[in-house]
């Protein structure tokens, strides 16, 4: 973690000089990490009972970001037993730490200042709203949320944050042990028991998750790369620009960053595909569903997921799903997707690089999509 922190400091100095971003990382980040791990330790003293809680039959939603993972996470979150993490819970995973931070959160609520990322970027983030559990791993610098942010503009690449299943046992189980501890704490805090974790980048961690949570079920959502690639790049660029600013970053570094992220997208699709083709993951534990099916036949898809996972579904949950299904026909994105040309990618390139996805999952290449339109 120390090496990653120091690299982050170096990259911020190279991109922005001795400004706000550098000094936040120099002073605030280590103080935040010290607070996080100190209070996590104090949980063992003040809330020791969390360690005895069993994480039973967790559900992991995987697949590339912008494939409908957030939408499915929200739909399944209507379950009365769903354990939800608000964004500030994710940033403060310690139960003891939350006691100390809660007055600040309450003050931000009163001021209406809990928004971290506006919906115009493509994904609204609010301290007081449920968020994806993959972000928990930013606390230990073990997710592409870290390597795909400012750190991704540096010279070094971070395969250890991507190829999680290929890491030494000590490293890969450190992440799942940390996740388990966070799940246990949140079960204690909420009084709920059903973990439904949105872990898209942890598609690369699926084998480790299977070992760490032997009764877990996985929902893999596949969406046409022609839709995912521009949507994901738009979100990445808009989010980075909103938080730190893209203008100071040299064009050559942006170009290199785009190439790295594009290859990482191919790698994520390819990794699951290879596991599936080589029968390294069991159909009894992994359900594959298509984004288009989720979008066009929501109720039926959710019912299949409920049956597959064995999760409980009340009449109230089913009613909310039915209401959402009726709205799906008129759904229109609230954000604009940037042109692929901005990122130096062509439709022909996507057709070629993701050919295994189109062929295996019966998805249309660009010329067919154009014809269907």
C-alpha positions in Angstrom: 0.0 0.0 0.0 2.9 2.4 0.8 4.3 2.0 -2.7 0.9 2.7 -4.3 0.5 5.8 -2.1 3.9 7.1 -3.0 3.2 6.5 -6.7 0.0 8.4 -6.3 1.9 11.3 -4.8 4.4 11.3 -7.7 1.7 11.2 -10.4 -0.2 14.1 -8.8 3.0 16.2 -8.7 3.7 15.4 -12.3 0.2 16.3 -13.5 -0.8 19.2 -11.2 2.4 20.4 -9.5 2.4 21.5 -5.9 -1.3 22.4 -5.8 -4.4 21.3 -4.0 -4.5 17.7 -5.4 -0.9 17.1 -4.4 -1.3 18.4 -0.8 -4.6 16.6 -0.3 -2.8 13.4 -1.2 0.2 14.3 0.9 -1.6 15.1 4.1 -5.3 14.1 4.0 -4.9 10.7 2.4 -2.5 9.2 5.0 -4.5 10.8 7.8 -7.7 9.2 6.3 -6.0 5.8 6.0 -4.7 6.0 9.6 -8.2 6.9 10.8 -9.7 4.0 8.8 -7.4 1.3 10.0 -7.3 2.5 13.6 -11.1 2.6 13.9 -11.4 -0.8 12.1 -9.1 -2.2 14.8 -11.2 -0.5 17.5 -14.3 -2.3 16.2 -12.7 -5.5 17.6 -12.8 -3.9 21.0 -16.1 -2.1 21.0 -18.1 -4.3 18.5 -16.4 -7.8 18.9 -19.7 -9.6 18.1 -19.4 -8.6 14.4 -16.6 -11.2 14.0 -19.0 -14.1 14.8 -21.5 -13.1 12.1 -21.8 -15.5 9.2 -22.0 -14.1 5.7 -24.5 -16.5 4.2 -25.3 -17.0 0.5 -24.0 -13.6 -0.7 -24.9 -12.5 -4.2 -22.2 -10.9 -6.4 -23.2 -8.9 -9.4 -20.3 -8.8 -11.9 -19.7 -7.8 -15.5 -18.1 -4.7 -17.1 -19.1 -1.3 -15.7 -22.0 0.3 -17.8 -23.5 -3.2 -18.4 -26.5 -2.7 -16.1 -24.7 -3.8 -12.9 -25.9 -0.6 -11.0 -29.4 -1.1 -12.3 -29.6 -4.7 -11.2 -28.0 -3.8 -7.9 -30.8 -1.3 -7.3 -33.5 -3.7 -8.3 -32.3 -6.5 -6.0 -31.8 -4.0 -3.3 -35.6 -3.7 -3.0 -35.4 -6.9 -1.0 -36.3 -6.4 2.7 -33.3 -8.4 3.7 -30.8 -6.6 1.4 -27.7 -5.2 3.2 -27.0 -1.8 1.7 -23.9 0.4 2.0 -24.4 4.1 1.6 -21.4 5.8 0.1 -20.3 7.3 3.5 -20.5 3.8 5.0 -18.1 2.6 2.2 -15.7 5.4 2.9 -16.0 4.9 6.7 -16.3 1.1 6.9 -15.6 1.0 10.7 -18.7 1.1 13.0 -16.7 3.0 15.6 -15.4 5.4 13.0 -19.0 6.2 11.9 -19.9 7.4 15.4 -17.1 9.9 15.1 -18.0 11.0 11.6 -21.8 11.0 11.9 -22.0 14.6 13.1 -20.2 15.8 10.0 -22.5 13.7 7.7 -25.5 15.2 9.5 -24.2 18.7 8.9 -23.6 18.0 5.2 -27.2 16.6 5.0 -28.6 19.8 6.5 -26.6 21.9 4.0 -27.6 19.7 1.1 -23.9 19.1 0.4 -23.7 15.3 0.2 -23.3 15.0 -3.6 -19.9 13.8 -4.8 -20.5 13.3 -8.5 -23.4 14.8 -10.5 -25.7 12.7 -12.7 -24.4 14.6 -15.7 -21.2 12.5 -15.6 -23.2 9.4 -16.2 -23.2 8.1 -12.6 -24.5 10.1 -9.7 -22.7 9.5 -6.4 -24.0 10.8 -3.1 -22.7 10.2 0.4 -26.2 9.4 1.6 -27.2 7.0 -1.1 -26.5 3.3 -1.7 -23.3 2.7 -3.7 -21.4 -0.3 -5.2 -19.5 -2.5 -2.8 -16.4 -2.7 -5.2 -15.5 0.8 -3.8 -14.8 -0.8 -0.4 -11.6 -2.1 -1.9 -10.3 1.4 -2.5 -9.6 1.4 1.2 -6.9 -1.1 0.7 -5.9 0.0 -2.9 -7.0 -3.2 -4.5 -9.4 -2.4 -7.3 -9.3 -0.8 -10.7 -11.2 2.1 -9.2 -7.7 3.1 -8.0 -5.6 2.2 -11.0 -8.2 3.7 -13.4 -8.2 7.1 -11.7 -5.4 9.6 -11.5 -2.9 6.8 -10.9 -3.6 5.5 -14.4 -1.9 8.5 -16.0 1.5 7.5 -14.5 4.2 5.5 -16.0 3.6 2.3 -14.1 0.8 -0.1 -14.7 -0.9 -2.1 -11.9 -1.6 -5.7 -12.9 -2.1 -6.6 -9.3 -5.2 -4.4 -9.2 -6.6 -6.1 -12.3 -5.5 -9.8 -12.4 -6.7 -10.5 -8.8 -7.1 -14.2 -9.2 -3.5 -14.6 -10.3 -2.0 -12.9 -7.3 -0.3 -14.8 -4.4 -2.7 -16.3 -1.9 -1.7 -13.8 0.8 -2.7 -10.8 -1.5 -5.8 -12.2 -3.0 -7.3 -13.4 0.3 -6.4 -10.2 2.0 -9.0 -8.5 -0.2 -11.7 -11.0 0.4 -11.0 -11.0 4.2 -11.3 -7.3 4.2 -14.6 -7.6 2.2 -15.9 -10.2 4.7 -15.1 -7.9 7.6 -17.0 -5.1 6.0 -20.0 -7.3 5.2 -20.1 -8.6 8.8 -20.0 -5.0 10.2 -22.8 -3.9 7.9 -25.0 -6.9 8.7 -24.6 -6.0 12.4 -25.3 -2.3 11.7 -28.4 -2.8 9.5 -29.9 -5.9 11.1 -30.3 -7.3 7.6 -28.6 -10.5 6.3 -28.6 -10.7 2.5 -25.4 -9.4 0.9 -26.0 -8.2 -2.6 -22.6 -6.8 -3.8 -22.0 -5.0 -7.0 -18.4 -6.0 -7.8 -17.9 -5.4 -11.6 -14.1 -5.0 -11.6 -14.0 -8.1 -9.3 -15.0 -10.2 -12.3 -11.2 -10.7 -12.3 -11.6 -11.9 -8.7 -14.4 -14.4 -9.2 -12.4 -17.6 -8.5 -11.1 -16.1 -5.3 -14.5 -15.0 -4.3 -15.8 -18.5 -4.9 -13.2 -19.9 -2.6 -13.7 -17.3 0.1 -17.6 -17.5 -0.1 -18.3 -21.1 -1.0 -22.1 -20.6 -0.9 -22.1 -17.4 -3.0 -24.0 -17.0 -6.3 -22.9 -14.7 -9.1 -24.8 -12.8 -11.7 -22.8 -11.9 -14.8 -24.3 -9.2 -17.0 -23.1 -9.0 -20.6 -23.8 -6.0 -22.7 -22.8 -5.2 -26.3 -19.3 -3.6 -26.3 -20.5 -1.0 -28.8 -22.7 0.3 -26.1 -20.3 -0.3 -23.2 -17.1 1.2 -24.6 -18.3 4.8 -25.3 -20.5 4.8 -22.2 -17.6 3.7 -19.9 -15.1 6.1 -21.5 -17.5 9.0 -21.2 -18.0 8.3 -17.5 -14.3 7.9 -16.8 -13.4 11.2 -18.6 -16.2 13.2 -17.1 -15.6 11.9 -13.6 -11.9 12.6 -13.8 -12.5 16.0 -15.3 -15.0 16.9 -12.6 -12.9 15.7 -9.7 -9.4 16.7 -10.8 -9.5 18.3 -14.2 -8.3 16.9 -17.5 -6.9 20.2 -19.1 -3.6 20.1 -17.2 -2.8 16.5 -18.4 -0.7 16.3 -21.5 -2.4 14.8 -24.5 0.1 12.0 -24.8 -0.7 10.8 -21.3 -4.4 10.9 -22.0 -3.8 8.8 -25.2 -1.8 6.3 -23.2 -4.4 6.2 -20.5 -7.2 5.5 -23.1 -5.2 2.7 -24.6 -4.7 1.1 -21.2 -8.3 1.4 -20.2 -9.5 0.0 -23.6 -7.2 -3.0 -23.2 -8.5 -3.5 -19.6 -12.0 -3.6 -21.0 -11.1 -6.3 -23.5 -9.3 -8.2 -20.7 -12.3 -8.2 -18.4 -14.6 -9.6 -21.1 -12.0 -12.1 -22.1 -11.3 -13.3 -18.6 -14.9 -14.3 -17.9 -15.2 -15.7 -21.4 -12.1 -18.0 -21.0 -13.3 -19.2 -17.6 -16.7 -20.0 -19.0 -15.4 -21.7 -22.2 -12.8 -23.7 -20.2 -15.6 -24.7 -17.6 -13.6 -23.3 -14.7 -16.7 -21.8 -13.2 -19.8 -23.8 -12.4 -23.2 -23.0 -14.0 -24.7 -23.9 -10.7 -23.0 -20.8 -9.2 -22.9 -18.4 -12.1 -25.9 -17.1 -14.0 -25.3 -15.1 -17.2 -27.9 -12.6 -18.3 -28.0 -10.1 -21.1 -28.4 -6.4 -20.6 -31.0 -6.2 -23.3 -33.1 -8.9 -21.6 -32.8 -7.1 -18.3 -34.0 -4.0 -19.9 -36.8 -5.4 -22.1 -38.1 -8.2 -19.8 -37.3 -7.0 -16.3 -39.9 -8.9 -14.3 -39.1 -12.2 -15.9 -35.3 -11.7 -15.6 -35.6 -10.7 -11.9 -37.8 -13.8 -11.2 -35.1 -16.0 -12.8 -32.4 -14.4 -10.7 -34.5 -14.8 -7.5 -35.0 -18.5 -8.3 -31.3 -19.0 -9.1 -30.0 -17.2 -6.0 -32.7 -18.4 -3.5 -33.1 -14.9 -2.2 -36.3 -13.8 -0.6 -38.7 -11.5 -2.5 -41.6 -9.9 -0.8 -44.8 -8.8 -2.5 -43.6 -5.2 -1.9 -40.4 -5.9 -3.8 -42.2 -7.6 -6.7 -44.5 -4.6 -6.8 -41.6 -2.1 -7.1 -40.1 -4.3 -9.9 -43.4 -4.2 -11.8 -43.5 -0.4 -11.5 -40.0 -0.1 -12.8 -40.7 -2.6 -15.6 -43.5 -0.3 -16.8 -41.1 2.7 -16.8 -38.4 0.9 -18.9 -40.2 1.5 -22.2 -39.8 5.2 -21.8 -36.4 5.3 -20.2 -33.9 7.8 -21.6 -30.4 8.4 -20.3 -29.9 11.7 -18.4 -26.4 12.1 -19.6 -24.8 12.4 -23.1 -22.3 9.8 -24.3 -19.2 11.3 -25.9 -18.1 10.2 -29.4 -15.7 7.3 -29.7 -13.4 9.4 -31.8 -12.5 11.5 -28.8 -10.9 8.4 -27.3 -9.1 7.3 -30.5 -11.3 4.2 -31.0 -13.3 3.1 -34.0 -16.3 0.9 -34.4 -14.3 -1.4 -36.7 -11.7 -1.8 -33.9 -14.4 -2.8 -31.4 -15.8 -5.3 -33.9 -12.4 -6.9 -34.2 -11.2 -6.7 -30.6 -14.4 -8.0 -29.1 -15.2 -10.6 -31.8 -15.2 -13.4 -29.2 -18.0 -11.5 -27.2 -20.2 -11.0 -30.3 -19.8 -14.6 -31.4 -20.3 -16.3 -28.0 -23.2 -14.2 -26.7 -25.0 -13.7 -29.9 -24.5 -9.9 -30.0 -24.7 -7.8 -33.1 -21.6 -6.1 -34.6 -21.8 -2.5 -35.7 -23.2 -2.9 -39.2 -26.0 -5.1 -37.9 -26.8 -2.6 -35.1 -27.0 0.1 -37.7 -29.3 -2.0 -39.8 -31.5 -2.7 -36.7 -31.6 1.0 -36.1 
